[in-house]
Amino acid sequence: MPTGAHIRLPRRFNVVSADEVAKLCYERFSQLPRRGKPEPGREWTLLAAVLQITRGADSHSVAMEVVSLGTGTKCIGQTAMSPTGDVLNDSHAEVIARRGCIRYLIQELHGAVSGRGSSVFCAADERGKWKLRPRVSFLLFTSHTPCGDASIIPMTDSQPQPCPPVTSVKGHEQTDGGGDLKRKAEESGEERISKQPHLEETAETKEEDRGDTEHSAVLAQTDGTGLHHQVSDIHRTGAKCVPGGPADPLQPGVGYHSPGVLRVKPGRGEPTLSLSCSDKMARWGVLGFQGALLSHYLQEALYFSTMVVGKCPYDQEVMQRALVTRCACVSDLPAGFAVRPPELLQATLEFPFSQAQTELQHQAGQGRISPCGAAISWCNVTEQPLDVTANGYKHGVTKKALGTAKARSLLCKSELFHSFLSLVSATDPSALPDSLRKAELQTYWDYKQASQSYQQAWQQLRSQAFPLWPRSDRNLLLFH
């Protein structure tokens, strides 16, 4: 199946067509098997993808190829997190797409270290290090604004309102950041249809719905004369402010949220420990999206040159605040790291399985509209490119299989760590990066901490921009 497109660009070859990007991603999704996809007219999901951009030598053409695609709206609660790294904690589309891209990059590094070659990497100056080939870059596409800060968007009269007006904001203390419009999936055990999650949901495995811009309303307030006036509101996010910082005022209209703060993804009862996609993507703009493990092999961090958002409620200033401004002043970063925010673009094409499109296609008798319970990952790798999950595990597994390799997503920490260790084993000892020449490296935690430049950059980012970013529980990272 074709995954790329070659596009002739005008002399301003640095301009990427947002609509071409969106079209390519939607086509790639349509080519995937049906398993894990939403039921048309009843279920919706979000889509994200990483595209590899390769400029022609003549600087007049560019090849765009989808190398990783993800769908999903869910996140597991903190008690479902595993000390063996065998659960996929965050199944939001952007995170799925990024983790699938890590699988692709590991495969490309295998080709580089083995001498077979790579379309992505070439040898760098430092021993054992690699860098991007000239004219190669990466782009991130997401069908919807990222959850968290980027979704706190002012409404205008010209914008379609995705939810009906509400006339009260009372009772917000019982909501999950989005009032009574909180997204909830229909996952009622025996009533699941065949392509929905087959794993029996328990308090330990229940995933949490993504709450973002669909939690919006135009508030009707009454003045002393009894006349009603429409008051400007904001599209809301279900993501909660991290502990220790400003809280959401929960006031009517534009005063509902505190903008610019770190947020964790929402939960239905049980909190999660996953930071919002807005926060993670802002971090990628400084640390890169390659992560700590691949930083061992890379002379420079990998950054998204461009981010494209599909048709949805969108505000350029808010996106700039959420993904760029919060980290713009970070300094004193180690070599190989920089503040490299992406160019922000929006397409005019809407994802066919968005919530808005699903509501338009909904027919009587289909049941309540809900987010799809499954998450799909496809990436351009030779072995097992497709990975469909639910509740943090392989789609369709039984409770009996939990804790076995059969139940693990190919994107979970344990699987990505073992893929990385396979890369280390395939590297000639004389060509190993210096940071991997320590005999005491054993656990996932050890290998992450040994990526010293990455950890130094993370420390600078945390201290200067995100001091309230929750620290990972080391006990969840000590697996082999």
KAVEN-V615059 format. One record per helix or strand of 2 or more residues. SS is the DSSP state (h for helix, s for strand). FROM is the first residue (numbers start at 0). TO is the last residue. Records with the same first field share a line. If there is no record, write none. Layout:
SS: FROM-TO + FROM-TO
This chain:
s: 3-7 + 42-43 + 46-54 + 60-70 + 72-75 + 89-91 + 120-122 + 129-131 + 135-141 + 152-153 + 206-208 + 218-221 + 227-230 + 233-235 + 239-240 + 262-263 + 303-308 + 342-345 + 369-370 + 373-378 + 385-389 + 392-393
h: 17-29 + 77-79 + 92-113 + 148-150 + 171-173 + 178-180 + 188-190 + 252-254 + 276-286 + 290-294 + 315-322 + 324-326 + 354-360 + 398-400 + 404-406 + 412-425 + 428-430 + 433-435 + 443-448 + 451-463 + 473-475
